[in-house]
Amino acid sequence: MFDSYYLIMIKLLQLKGYIMKLFVLIFGAVLVLGSTLIASENTESLFDVKCAICHSKTRPADISKVTAPAMMGVMKHVKMAYPKKEEAVKFIVDYVFEPSKSKALCIAQKIEKFGLMPSQKDNISGRELKEVAGWVFDHFPPKDFSGMKYRQENMLKDQGK
C-alpha cells in the first residue's frame, strides 16, 4: 500500500512539473507576443509624432497641403534601392540625419517641389530612428501600391466608380 501511494505521489509531482513547464512556456510566448505588439504600436506612435507631421501614412485627401512625399512613395523608392531591411534601415538613418541631394532616392522633381528634407538630428534619437525605420520598412508601401496608378485606382474607388 505504501509503495502504490509513493508511486502516485511521484507521478503527481512529475505531472506537476510538466504542467509547470507548460505554464512557463505559454506565459513566455504570451509575454513575447504581447511585447512585440506593444512595441509595434509604440513605434507607430513614434512615427506619428516624429515623422507624420510631414510624411503621411495614406494618400492625402488635399494634395495642396502636402509638405513632403507620402511614406508609401518614399518607401517604394527606398525598397527599390535597398531591398534588404538591414540595408534600408542603415540608409534611412544616414539620410534622415545627414540628408543630401546626392543621397536622395526620389526623382529630382520631388526635391524641387518639397525641397531637401532637413536633418532630424535634433528631433529623433538614433535608437528611435532605427525602430521607426524598421517599422516603415515592414509597413510601407502597401502591397497594391504602384505610384500614380495606385492613386488613380483609389480615387476612382473613392468616387464609387
Backbone as a chain_set.jsonl record, in Angstrom:
{"seq": "MFDSYYLIMIKLLQLKGYIMKLFVLIFGAVLVLGSTLIASENTESLFDVKCAICHSKTRPADISKVTAPAMMGVMKHVKMAYPKKEEAVKFIVDYVFEPSKSKALCIAQKIEKFGLMPSQKDNISGRELKEVAGWVFDHFPPKDFSGMKYRQENMLKDQGK", "coords": {"N": [[0.828, -1.197, 0.0], [1.892, 1.266, 0.827], [3.86, 1.527, -1.138], [2.343, 1.914, -3.524], [1.078, 4.347, -2.926], [3.323, 5.975, -2.752], [4.257, 5.803, -5.41], [2.118, 7.003, -6.706], [2.323, 9.607, -5.704], [4.816, 10.352, -6.763], [4.196, 10.31, -9.51], [2.269, 12.347, -9.582], [3.852, 14.528, -8.847], [5.596, 14.55, -11.022], [3.776, 15.097, -13.05], [2.922, 17.583, -12.167], [5.314, 18.965, -12.583], [5.477, 18.871, -15.409], [3.195, 20.328, -16.023], [3.892, 22.773, -14.91], [6.121, 23.43, -16.506], [4.816, 23.657, -18.972], [3.111, 25.799, -18.408], [4.997, 27.855, -17.972], [6.139, 27.962, -20.531], [3.902, 28.725, -22.117], [3.229, 31.169, -20.871], [5.59, 32.594, -21.363], [5.508, 32.744, -24.178], [3.194, 34.295, -24.56], [4.007, 36.64, -23.31], [6.164, 37.443, -24.966], [4.861, 37.763, -27.482], [2.971, 39.694, -26.775], [4.622, 41.858, -25.99], [5.828, 42.369, -28.427], [3.662, 43.262, -29.972], [2.967, 45.562, -28.512], [5.354, 47.007, -28.787], [5.302, 47.454, -31.555], [2.995, 49.061, -31.757], [3.855, 51.221, -30.184], [5.992, 52.091, -31.732], [4.705, 52.859, -34.054], [3.258, 55.003, -33.006], [5.397, 56.641, -32.338], [6.336, 57.194, -34.914], [4.094, 58.64, -35.786], [4.299, 60.939, -34.198], [6.888, 61.932, -34.692], [7.388, 61.825, -37.477], [5.089, 61.838, -39.16], [4.149, 64.373, -39.289], [5.102, 65.557, -41.541], [5.344, 63.441, -43.454], [2.818, 61.645, -44.665], [0.826, 58.731, -43.836], [-1.026, 57.703, -45.491], [-2.735, 58.195, -48.641], [-2.917, 61.583, -49.259], [-5.817, 63.578, -48.759], [-6.132, 66.215, -49.553], [-4.078, 67.443, -51.726], [-2.868, 69.892, -52.02], [-1.997, 70.692, -49.555], [0.145, 69.174, -48.882], [3.339, 68.618, -47.53], [5.554, 67.056, -47.819], [6.698, 64.064, -49.506], [4.404, 61.274, -49.415], [4.624, 58.474, -47.166], [4.305, 55.976, -48.386], [5.2, 56.314, -51.026], [7.829, 57.182, -50.581], [8.964, 54.916, -49.341], [8.686, 53.07, -51.373], [10.643, 53.837, -53.2], [12.907, 53.594, -51.536], [12.92, 50.815, -51.014], [13.297, 49.839, -53.581], [15.917, 50.555, -54.059], [17.207, 49.522, -51.818], [16.563, 46.566, -51.041], [16.844, 44.794, -48.894], [16.069, 44.655, -45.467], [17.906, 45.391, -43.39], [19.854, 46.893, -44.771], [18.248, 48.93, -45.79], [17.314, 50.182, -43.441], [19.729, 51.148, -42.436], [20.391, 52.974, -44.477], [18.191, 54.77, -44.259], [18.536, 55.838, -41.66], [21.024, 57.111, -41.985], [20.367, 58.956, -44.051], [18.256, 60.484, -42.921], [19.509, 61.754, -40.798], [21.651, 63.022, -42.073], [20.845, 64.43, -44.634], [21.144, 64.723, -48.209], [21.348, 65.912, -51.603], [22.769, 64.178, -53.21], [22.433, 61.726, -51.991], [19.73, 61.329, -52.135], [16.864, 59.443, -53.089], [14.603, 59.905, -54.484], [12.829, 61.259, -57.35], [14.097, 64.079, -59.162], [12.217, 66.141, -59.42], [10.667, 65.951, -57.123], [12.329, 66.916, -55.1], [12.595, 69.5, -56.039], [9.939, 70.336, -55.736], [9.327, 69.914, -52.957], [11.633, 70.545, -51.597], [14.796, 69.812, -50.004], [14.883, 67.356, -47.508], [15.06, 68.421, -44.161], [17.716, 67.917, -41.771], [17.177, 65.615, -39.137], [18.424, 65.361, -36.731], [18.123, 66.72, -34.276], [15.587, 66.063, -33.624], [14.914, 63.374, -33.307], [16.105, 60.417, -31.72], [18.948, 58.229, -32.334], [18.363, 55.545, -31.669], [15.548, 55.582, -31.6], [15.058, 56.294, -34.263], [16.086, 54.079, -35.676], [14.24, 52.137, -34.859], [11.84, 53.221, -35.941], [12.538, 53.265, -38.649], [12.773, 50.52, -39.217], [10.12, 49.817, -38.756], [8.697, 51.31, -40.732], [9.765, 50.087, -42.966], [8.646, 47.549, -42.747], [5.917, 48.124, -43.037], [5.315, 49.737, -45.26], [5.624, 50.256, -48.841], [2.011, 49.812, -49.323], [0.908, 46.537, -50.368], [-0.443, 46.64, -52.826], [0.427, 48.969, -53.989], [1.528, 51.12, -56.561], [2.44, 53.602, -57.266], [1.456, 56.369, -59.183], [-0.57, 54.975, -60.527], [-1.757, 53.542, -58.447], [-2.806, 55.694, -56.978], [-4.669, 56.771, -58.841], [-6.457, 54.566, -59.224], [-7.485, 54.256, -56.618], [-8.657, 56.722, -56.235], [-10.77, 56.534, -58.026], [-12.17, 54.452, -56.773], [-12.868, 55.774, -54.417], [-14.649, 57.593, -55.462], [-16.668, 55.982, -56.143], [-16.676, 54.556, -58.545]], "CA": [[0.0, 0.0, 0.0], [2.792, 2.413, 0.889], [4.523, 1.63, -2.441], [1.428, 2.496, -4.508], [0.927, 5.753, -2.539], [4.585, 6.605, -3.115], [4.272, 5.902, -6.874], [1.121, 8.006, -7.085], [2.898, 10.916, -5.381], [5.865, 10.629, -7.762], [3.511, 10.628, -10.774], [1.667, 13.667, -9.427], [4.936, 15.516, -8.886], [6.06, 14.623, -12.413], [2.727, 15.787, -13.777], [3.02, 18.977, -11.741], [6.486, 19.511, -13.28], [5.103, 19.077, -16.808], [2.243, 21.437, -16.065], [4.651, 23.988, -14.631], [6.904, 23.74, -17.709], [3.867, 24.107, -19.985], [2.689, 27.135, -17.993], [6.113, 28.773, -18.222], [6.253, 28.089, -21.981], [2.774, 29.521, -22.605], [3.393, 32.513, -20.336], [6.688, 33.22, -22.107], [5.037, 33.046, -25.535], [2.264, 35.422, -24.452], [4.811, 37.81, -22.977], [6.912, 37.856, -26.167], [3.918, 38.278, -28.476], [2.403, 40.939, -26.256], [5.606, 42.942, -26.047], [6.03, 42.68, -29.838], [2.533, 44.09, -30.385], [3.104, 46.856, -27.845], [6.479, 47.697, -29.425], [4.849, 47.907, -32.86], [2.101, 50.191, -31.528], [4.668, 52.336, -29.709], [6.787, 52.584, -32.854], [3.802, 53.606, -34.927], [3.007, 56.274, -32.315], [6.62, 57.424, -32.503], [6.27, 57.685, -36.294], [3.052, 59.669, -35.854], [4.773, 62.156, -33.529], [8.157, 62.44, -35.23], [7.518, 61.805, -38.942], [3.838, 62.049, -39.893], [3.905, 65.811, -39.445], [5.402, 65.833, -42.95], [5.134, 62.256, -44.299], [1.56, 60.978, -44.328], [0.801, 57.264, -43.966], [-2.008, 57.369, -46.527], [-2.839, 59.178, -49.714], [-3.534, 62.799, -48.726], [-7.08, 63.986, -49.388], [-5.91, 67.528, -50.157], [-2.677, 67.455, -52.155], [-2.326, 71.251, -51.922], [-1.443, 70.89, -48.213], [1.228, 68.215, -48.678], [4.632, 69.274, -47.322], [6.604, 66.09, -48.146], [6.099, 62.872, -50.119], [3.781, 60.292, -48.525], [5.544, 57.392, -46.814], [4.216, 54.86, -49.329], [6.086, 56.618, -52.151], [9.213, 57.212, -50.082], [9.446, 53.558, -49.109], [8.797, 52.363, -52.66], [11.978, 54.167, -53.718], [13.917, 53.012, -50.642], [12.96, 49.357, -51.203], [13.867, 49.54, -54.896], [17.374, 50.713, -53.935], [17.689, 48.713, -50.681], [15.505, 45.575, -50.778], [17.046, 44.104, -47.614], [15.676, 45.529, -44.367], [19.07, 45.922, -42.676], [20.453, 47.936, -45.612], [17.293, 50.034, -45.866], [17.345, 50.888, -42.147], [21.005, 51.877, -42.385], [20.257, 54.12, -45.381], [17.228, 55.726, -43.702], [19.178, 56.519, -40.533], [22.036, 58.013, -42.539], [19.741, 60.038, -44.805], [17.453, 61.346, -42.046], [20.421, 62.575, -40.005], [22.538, 63.778, -42.967], [20.272, 64.418, -45.984], [21.83, 65.457, -49.28], [20.829, 65.602, -52.936], [23.484, 63.02, -53.759], [21.889, 60.507, -51.37], [18.279, 61.256, -52.351], [16.408, 58.368, -53.976], [13.418, 60.355, -55.212], [13.092, 61.96, -58.598], [14.523, 65.473, -58.939], [11.039, 66.999, -59.295], [10.195, 65.925, -55.729], [13.182, 67.843, -54.349], [12.207, 70.847, -56.479], [8.62, 70.646, -55.184], [9.287, 69.926, -51.491], [12.918, 70.906, -51.01], [15.53, 68.702, -49.385], [14.461, 67.101, -46.124], [16.029, 68.931, -43.178], [18.251, 66.925, -40.838], [16.32, 65.376, -37.974], [19.301, 65.049, -35.589], [17.608, 67.299, -33.04], [14.178, 65.696, -33.491], [14.736, 61.955, -33.016], [17.37, 59.769, -31.344], [19.366, 57.145, -33.216], [17.606, 54.338, -31.309], [14.177, 55.78, -32.07], [15.056, 56.292, -35.723], [16.238, 52.686, -36.126], [12.938, 51.484, -34.65], [10.893, 53.746, -36.917], [12.974, 52.817, -39.982], [12.359, 49.12, -39.34], [8.654, 49.778, -38.816], [8.228, 51.757, -42.059], [10.143, 49.055, -43.927], [7.679, 46.453, -42.624], [4.534, 48.529, -43.282], [5.141, 50.547, -46.47], [4.306, 50.682, -49.276], [1.035, 48.716, -49.329], [1.196, 45.517, -51.404], [-1.037, 47.011, -54.115], [0.895, 50.297, -54.374], [2.423, 51.228, -57.719], [2.633, 55.017, -57.596], [0.315, 57.109, -59.716], [-1.624, 54.015, -60.839], [-2.42, 53.306, -57.161], [-3.574, 56.897, -56.644], [-5.805, 56.892, -59.748], [-7.411, 53.5, -58.93], [-8.135, 54.525, -55.343], [-9.523, 57.891, -56.398], [-11.983, 56.019, -58.646], [-12.897, 53.729, -55.726], [-13.431, 56.782, -53.518], [-15.75, 58.249, -56.16], [-17.69, 54.968, -56.376], [-16.67, 54.094, -59.95]], "C": [[0.867, 1.253, 0.0], [3.482, 2.622, -0.457], [3.61, 2.281, -3.483], [1.186, 3.985, -4.203], [2.158, 6.552, -2.981], [4.662, 6.809, -4.627], [3.283, 6.967, -7.36], [1.671, 9.411, -6.827], [3.979, 11.304, -6.394], [5.223, 11.029, -9.088], [2.873, 12.022, -10.705], [2.724, 14.769, -9.472], [5.485, 15.677, -10.302], [5.053, 15.402, -13.262], [2.752, 17.286, -13.443], [4.197, 19.667, -12.444], [6.181, 19.791, -14.741], [4.155, 20.261, -16.95], [2.966, 22.759, -15.839], [5.473, 24.401, -15.856], [5.996, 24.279, -18.813], [3.399, 25.53, -19.675], [3.771, 28.167, -18.307], [6.261, 29.016, -19.724], [5.134, 28.978, -22.543], [2.897, 30.97, -22.137], [4.488, 33.268, -21.09], [6.26, 33.628, -23.51], [4.102, 34.254, -25.527], [3.034, 36.714, -24.18], [5.548, 38.337, -24.202], [5.973, 38.442, -27.205], [3.316, 39.599, -28.037], [3.37, 42.094, -26.349], [5.903, 43.332, -27.483], [4.907, 43.581, -30.339], [2.617, 45.48, -29.773], [4.222, 47.665, -28.494], [6.055, 48.245, -30.779], [3.926, 49.115, -32.728], [2.886, 51.415, -31.065], [5.482, 52.936, -30.844], [5.916, 53.35, -33.828], [3.468, 54.966, -34.303], [4.205, 57.209, -32.438], [6.679, 58.009, -33.915], [5.268, 58.834, -36.389], [3.535, 60.995, -35.273], [5.972, 62.771, -34.252], [8.164, 62.619, -36.756], [6.258, 62.218, -39.704], [3.445, 63.52, -39.997], [4.135, 66.201, -40.909], [5.034, 64.664, -43.869], [3.881, 61.507, -43.878], [1.665, 59.473, -44.555], [-0.148, 56.818, -45.069], [-1.988, 58.447, -47.601], [-3.539, 60.417, -49.166], [-4.813, 63.153, -49.494], [-6.91, 65.308, -50.133], [-4.426, 67.674, -50.485], [-2.061, 68.849, -52.03], [-1.674, 71.51, -50.562], [-0.276, 69.942, -47.895], [2.56, 68.953, -48.568], [5.82, 68.371, -47.655], [5.938, 64.875, -48.783], [5.505, 61.939, -49.053], [4.736, 59.116, -48.319], [5.474, 56.233, -47.801], [5.123, 55.086, -50.541], [7.548, 56.614, -51.753], [9.747, 55.788, -49.975], [9.493, 52.725, -50.379], [10.193, 52.599, -53.234], [13.077, 53.541, -52.852], [14.04, 51.512, -50.893], [13.493, 48.965, -52.586], [15.396, 49.61, -54.815], [17.963, 49.785, -52.871], [16.622, 47.677, -50.304], [15.657, 44.819, -49.459], [16.815, 45.09, -46.477], [16.874, 46.168, -43.673], [19.724, 47.065, -43.451], [19.548, 49.164, -45.677], [17.304, 50.853, -44.576], [18.613, 51.715, -42.042], [20.94, 53.125, -43.275], [19.348, 55.192, -44.771], [17.857, 56.519, -42.565], [20.194, 57.538, -41.046], [21.383, 59.218, -43.226], [18.988, 61.007, -43.898], [18.344, 62.259, -41.199], [21.309, 63.473, -40.876], [21.985, 63.79, -44.392], [21.111, 65.217, -46.976], [21.218, 65.049, -50.611], [21.498, 64.364, -53.509], [22.973, 61.699, -53.178], [20.414, 60.281, -51.71], [17.922, 60.171, -53.366], [15.203, 58.787, -54.814], [13.818, 61.04, -56.517], [13.358, 63.442, -58.303], [13.333, 66.412, -58.744], [10.503, 67.039, -57.862], [11.024, 66.883, -54.869], [12.851, 69.279, -54.743], [10.888, 71.266, -55.829], [8.651, 70.844, -53.668], [10.555, 70.468, -50.836], [13.575, 69.672, -50.403], [15.075, 68.553, -47.939], [15.497, 67.685, -45.165], [16.52, 67.803, -42.272], [17.341, 66.823, -39.616], [17.132, 65.019, -36.726], [18.745, 65.554, -34.269], [16.169, 66.879, -32.744], [13.961, 64.258, -33.024], [16.094, 61.333, -32.675], [17.711, 58.659, -32.346], [18.592, 55.862, -32.946], [16.17, 54.433, -31.815], [14.103, 55.678, -33.593], [15.229, 54.886, -36.275], [14.933, 51.918, -35.974], [11.941, 51.915, -35.714], [11.26, 53.264, -38.327], [12.587, 51.356, -40.216], [10.854, 48.997, -39.489], [8.158, 50.219, -40.19], [8.614, 50.745, -43.131], [9.102, 47.934, -43.927], [6.269, 46.837, -43.065], [4.281, 49.32, -44.567], [6.018, 50.048, -47.592], [3.315, 49.522, -49.182], [1.315, 47.776, -50.494], [0.686, 45.938, -52.783], [-0.577, 48.376, -54.633], [1.801, 50.235, -55.591], [2.553, 52.679, -58.173], [1.357, 55.663, -58.094], [-0.851, 56.18, -60.046], [-2.441, 53.735, -59.574], [-3.313, 54.491, -56.808], [-4.818, 56.996, -57.52], [-6.873, 55.833, -59.453], [-8.163, 53.786, -57.638], [-9.005, 55.776, -55.395], [-10.829, 57.461, -57.04], [-12.822, 55.244, -57.63], [-13.581, 54.71, -54.786], [-14.647, 57.48, -54.126], [-16.88, 57.279, -56.498], [-17.775, 54.476, -57.806], [-16.008, 52.759, -60.076]], "O": [[0.601, 2.195, -0.747], [3.674, 3.762, -0.88], [4.071, 3.124, -4.252], [1.098, 4.794, -5.126], [2.042, 7.656, -3.512], [5.085, 7.871, -5.083], [3.565, 7.723, -8.29], [1.494, 10.305, -7.654], [4.044, 12.454, -6.827], [5.663, 11.988, -9.722], [2.937, 12.784, -11.67], [2.504, 15.821, -10.071], [5.799, 16.786, -10.734], [5.424, 16.246, -14.077], [2.622, 18.136, -14.325], [4.084, 20.823, -12.853], [6.577, 20.832, -15.266], [4.284, 21.081, -17.859], [2.677, 23.752, -16.507], [5.519, 25.581, -16.206], [6.35, 25.233, -19.506], [3.302, 26.366, -20.574], [3.478, 29.233, -18.848], [6.484, 30.15, -20.147], [5.392, 29.873, -23.348], [2.692, 31.895, -22.923], [4.325, 34.444, -21.417], [6.6, 34.713, -23.98], [4.205, 35.131, -26.384], [2.734, 37.756, -24.762], [5.556, 39.543, -24.451], [6.252, 39.507, -27.757], [3.169, 40.519, -28.842], [2.987, 43.195, -26.744], [6.2, 44.495, -27.753], [5.162, 44.555, -31.048], [2.362, 46.473, -30.455], [4.069, 48.863, -28.729], [6.403, 49.374, -31.125], [4.047, 50.079, -33.484], [2.609, 52.53, -31.509], [5.647, 54.154, -30.915], [6.334, 54.374, -34.369], [3.406, 55.971, -35.011], [4.048, 58.417, -32.618], [7.028, 59.175, -34.095], [5.551, 59.869, -36.992], [3.211, 62.058, -35.803], [6.054, 63.99, -34.403], [8.877, 63.482, -37.268], [6.335, 62.861, -40.751], [2.507, 63.865, -40.716], [3.446, 67.07, -41.445], [4.473, 64.876, -44.944], [3.875, 60.815, -42.859], [2.477, 59.003, -45.353], [-0.077, 55.678, -45.529], [-1.312, 59.468, -47.475], [-4.654, 60.311, -48.656], [-4.871, 63.037, -50.718], [-7.473, 65.498, -51.211], [-3.619, 67.991, -49.612], [-0.839, 68.968, -51.941], [-0.883, 72.443, -50.426], [0.222, 69.919, -46.769], [2.878, 69.803, -49.4], [6.953, 68.841, -47.763], [4.735, 64.675, -48.616], [6.027, 61.829, -47.943], [5.552, 58.804, -49.188], [6.483, 55.568, -48.035], [5.746, 54.143, -51.028], [8.403, 56.111, -52.483], [10.841, 55.486, -50.454], [10.262, 51.768, -50.458], [10.844, 51.663, -53.698], [14.062, 53.02, -53.376], [15.153, 50.992, -50.977], [14.071, 47.891, -52.748], [16.086, 48.806, -55.441], [19.093, 49.318, -53.012], [15.865, 47.885, -49.356], [14.681, 44.258, -48.96], [17.302, 46.22, -46.514], [16.857, 47.367, -43.397], [20.104, 48.08, -42.867], [20.024, 50.298, -45.626], [17.302, 52.083, -44.621], [18.57, 52.865, -41.603], [21.381, 54.201, -42.874], [19.69, 56.374, -44.765], [17.723, 57.742, -42.513], [20.22, 58.684, -40.596], [21.793, 60.358, -43.011], [19.072, 62.22, -44.085], [17.979, 63.401, -40.917], [21.677, 64.57, -40.454], [22.604, 63.208, -45.283], [21.704, 66.241, -46.635], [20.638, 63.97, -50.732], [20.86, 63.585, -54.218], [23.08, 60.66, -53.829], [19.91, 59.165, -51.583], [18.604, 60.008, -54.378], [14.829, 58.087, -55.755], [14.986, 61.352, -56.746], [12.886, 63.976, -57.299], [13.427, 67.375, -57.984], [9.947, 68.051, -57.436], [10.481, 67.58, -54.011], [12.828, 70.172, -53.895], [10.734, 72.416, -55.418], [8.085, 71.805, -53.148], [10.549, 70.811, -49.653], [12.955, 68.613, -50.308], [14.907, 69.549, -47.235], [16.694, 67.463, -45.345], [15.795, 66.835, -42.041], [16.809, 67.822, -39.133], [16.597, 64.446, -35.778], [18.882, 64.885, -33.245], [15.596, 67.287, -31.734], [12.937, 63.955, -32.412], [17.11, 61.683, -33.276], [16.853, 58.213, -33.109], [18.204, 55.163, -33.882], [15.641, 53.48, -32.388], [13.195, 55.052, -34.14], [14.575, 54.532, -37.256], [14.559, 51.14, -36.851], [11.273, 51.078, -36.321], [10.379, 52.896, -39.106], [12.124, 51.002, -41.301], [10.366, 48.17, -40.26], [7.283, 49.568, -40.762], [7.878, 50.561, -44.1], [8.724, 47.432, -44.985], [5.49, 45.958, -43.434], [3.124, 49.549, -44.921], [7.07, 49.466, -47.328], [3.72, 48.377, -48.984], [1.897, 48.186, -51.498], [1.313, 45.627, -53.796], [-1.129, 48.884, -55.608], [2.719, 49.418, -55.66], [2.757, 52.939, -59.359], [0.298, 55.515, -57.485], [-2.007, 56.561, -59.863], [-3.67, 53.694, -59.623], [-4.453, 54.304, -56.384], [-5.906, 57.272, -57.016], [-8.062, 56.15, -59.43], [-9.374, 53.572, -57.576], [-9.993, 55.87, -54.666], [-11.892, 57.952, -56.661], [-14.048, 55.361, -57.621], [-14.733, 54.51, -54.401], [-15.556, 57.905, -53.411], [-17.905, 57.669, -57.056], [-18.834, 54.023, -58.242], [-15.912, 52.219, -61.178]]}, "num_chains": 1, "name": "protein.A"}
